[in-house]
Amino acid sequence: MEFLDDSSDGETVEAPVKPGTVRIIVADSQAIYRVGIRKVFALEDDLRVVAQADTIENLRFAVEPYRRRFARRKHAGRHGQRDS
């Protein structure tokens, strides 16, 4: 599994990205596919590949930090909302 640093200024996975940017984890056993799809995603300003994985175990490891953040955001979005 590999966490990626796509910028020239040393920006890391944890660095802030512009609002609305979709973070993507590319997972496939074939390296050539992962490289190709990263190049396609690189053409878009609002997509960012943050990690890639070649096995299911590596994918689980790569997803974990983002899963926790998503769960916190999802929970925060429910705060103050009433059930109908």
C-alpha positions as a Markdown table, in Angstrom:
| # | Residue | x | y | z |
|---|---|---|---|---|
| 1 | Met | 0.0 | 0.0 | 0.0 |
| 2 | Glu | 1.2 | 3.5 | -0.8 |
| 3 | Phe | 0.2 | 6.9 | 0.5 |
| 4 | Leu | 0.8 | 9.4 | -2.2 |
| 5 | Asp | 2.3 | 12.8 | -2.2 |
| 6 | Asp | 1.2 | 14.3 | -5.5 |
| 7 | Ser | 2.4 | 17.9 | -5.1 |
| 8 | Ser | 5.7 | 19.5 | -5.7 |
| 9 | Asp | 5.7 | 21.4 | -2.5 |
| 10 | Gly | 5.7 | 18.4 | -0.1 |
| 11 | Glu | 2.0 | 18.4 | 0.6 |
| 12 | Thr | 1.0 | 15.2 | 2.4 |
| 13 | Val | -2.2 | 13.2 | 2.6 |
| 14 | Glu | -3.2 | 15.0 | 5.8 |
| 15 | Ala | -2.7 | 18.5 | 4.3 |
| 16 | Pro | -5.9 | 20.5 | 3.7 |
| 17 | Val | -7.4 | 20.4 | 0.3 |
| 18 | Lys | -9.8 | 22.8 | -1.3 |
| 19 | Pro | -13.5 | 22.4 | -0.3 |
| 20 | Gly | -15.3 | 20.0 | -2.5 |
| 21 | Thr | -12.3 | 18.0 | -3.5 |
| 22 | Val | -13.0 | 14.2 | -3.6 |
| 23 | Arg | -10.4 | 12.1 | -2.1 |
| 24 | Ile | -9.9 | 8.7 | -3.8 |
| 25 | Ile | -8.2 | 5.5 | -2.8 |
| 26 | Val | -7.3 | 3.4 | -5.9 |
| 27 | Ala | -7.4 | -0.3 | -5.3 |
| 28 | Asp | -6.5 | -3.0 | -7.8 |
| 29 | Ser | -4.1 | -5.9 | -7.9 |
| 30 | Gln | -2.7 | -4.6 | -11.3 |
| 31 | Ala | -0.2 | -1.8 | -10.9 |
| 32 | Ile | -0.6 | -0.7 | -14.5 |
| 33 | Tyr | -4.3 | -0.1 | -13.9 |
| 34 | Arg | -3.6 | 1.9 | -10.7 |
| 35 | Val | -1.1 | 4.1 | -12.6 |
| 36 | Gly | -3.4 | 4.6 | -15.5 |
| 37 | Ile | -6.4 | 5.6 | -13.4 |
| 38 | Arg | -4.3 | 8.0 | -11.3 |
| 39 | Lys | -3.3 | 9.7 | -14.6 |
| 40 | Val | -7.0 | 10.1 | -15.5 |
| 41 | Phe | -7.9 | 11.4 | -12.1 |
| 42 | Ala | -5.0 | 13.9 | -12.2 |
| 43 | Leu | -6.7 | 15.7 | -15.1 |
| 44 | Glu | -9.5 | 16.8 | -12.8 |
| 45 | Asp | -9.0 | 19.6 | -10.4 |
| 46 | Asp | -11.6 | 18.4 | -7.9 |
| 47 | Leu | -10.3 | 14.8 | -7.6 |
| 48 | Arg | -7.3 | 13.7 | -5.6 |
| 49 | Val | -5.8 | 10.2 | -5.2 |
| 50 | Val | -4.6 | 10.0 | -1.6 |
| 51 | Ala | -3.6 | 6.3 | -1.5 |
| 52 | Gln | -3.4 | 3.2 | -3.5 |
| 53 | Ala | -3.7 | -0.5 | -2.5 |
| 54 | Asp | -2.9 | -3.8 | -4.2 |
| 55 | Thr | -4.5 | -6.1 | -1.6 |
| 56 | Ile | -7.7 | -6.0 | 0.4 |
| 57 | Glu | -5.7 | -5.8 | 3.6 |
| 58 | Asn | -3.9 | -2.7 | 2.3 |
| 59 | Leu | -7.2 | -1.2 | 1.3 |
| 60 | Arg | -8.6 | -1.7 | 4.8 |
| 61 | Phe | -5.5 | 0.0 | 6.2 |
| 62 | Ala | -5.8 | 2.9 | 3.7 |
| 63 | Val | -9.5 | 3.5 | 4.3 |
| 64 | Glu | -9.3 | 3.6 | 8.1 |
| 65 | Pro | -8.2 | 7.2 | 8.6 |
| 66 | Tyr | -10.9 | 8.5 | 6.2 |
| 67 | Arg | -13.6 | 6.2 | 7.7 |
| 68 | Arg | -13.2 | 7.8 | 11.1 |
| 69 | Arg | -13.4 | 11.3 | 9.6 |
| 70 | Phe | -16.5 | 10.4 | 7.6 |
| 71 | Ala | -18.2 | 9.0 | 10.7 |
| 72 | Arg | -17.5 | 12.2 | 12.7 |
| 73 | Arg | -18.8 | 14.4 | 9.9 |
| 74 | Lys | -21.9 | 12.2 | 9.5 |
| 75 | His | -22.6 | 12.3 | 13.2 |
| 76 | Ala | -22.0 | 16.1 | 13.3 |
| 77 | Gly | -24.5 | 16.6 | 10.5 |
| 78 | Arg | -27.2 | 14.9 | 12.5 |
| 79 | His | -26.7 | 17.2 | 15.5 |
| 80 | Gly | -29.6 | 19.6 | 15.7 |
| 81 | Gln | -31.7 | 18.0 | 13.1 |
| 82 | Arg | -35.2 | 16.8 | 14.0 |
| 83 | Asp | -36.7 | 13.5 | 13.0 |
| 84 | Ser | -39.9 | 13.9 | 11.0 |
